[in-house]
């Protein structure tokens, strides 16, 4: 499952540099997460780094982009070129 940034985002800029996949970028009003790049940090870290640093806890799982741990690991391998 990908993560999503809610409207509670305060644009504090701390999540974007923490994403190892470059999935977070500035949207029109708040930061956004590209579900095609988000692996919930699977393959990189034990926990999603953006969630760890978010001061307002506005980065929940995205119910519209459900993926298993295996699918997230497959995506990690594709994104990083690690077979």
Order of alpha helices (4+ residues) and beta strands (2+ residues): beta-beta-beta-alpha-beta-alpha
